[in-house]
């Protein structure tokens, strides 16, 4: 085959393959409740590497999603995905459009922030079923820090935090950055808590659910708020689920299921199973 013909064939092949890929990526539309009931399966998107909420085919959110599916009378089909740059991207990729690499969309996504501004920016999704309230919390090694009433321990001890997180922002801003050289950053909360258990840091600031779940089984772990006033330190946020905006039947059914799970104490049991104290939204 002549070189020019070969190049033309290659370009045509790439074009056709690309079209087939995009058709496959976005061919599975999210389903509303009647179609989900008929199919007997609900596809719920879960963050792939977010312990103790969701990781390694388990976690709090995995169990909550399974409990919701059971309430709806269908089977859970978990759709695991990597977090994108921000939650807006995650909602686009997993709820209403799909990712260009072929993942999603799902019928619903769990661990979506219930936030009015996020809802305003994403009018193609509906945020439903708040099931948990999170906040910043300090976990410390009680042998090294038997008690903390202020931040004076940072004069001699190190504190850990996930890089580029709210915890990091709070610690770096204390008294104009006074304790910057006492902060050790880690790629994620898992590594930060592991560093405390190895003795690299005396404490870790992170999300309530993460620091408690990740230090489950550590007899030396103690939890408390960071002893510092301020709106940023005391910020709390609620998480729930997201569905496509026009899937009202599914959204309402998930809301009802989640309300029943909380009233029956099932949510509390799921969080306790993973070593996390449940905070009602």
PyMOL commands that set and color helices and strands:
alter all, ss='L'
color gray80, all
select helices_A, chain A and resi 3-25+33-39+60-72+87-96+116-121+152-155+166-176+180-182+189-198+208-214+248-263+266-273
alter helices_A, ss='H'
color red, helices_A
select strands_A, chain A and resi 41-47+49-50+54-55+75-81+108-113+125-141+159-162+183-186+203-207+221-224+236-244
alter strands_A, ss='S'
color yellow, strands_A
deselect
rebuild
show_as cartoon
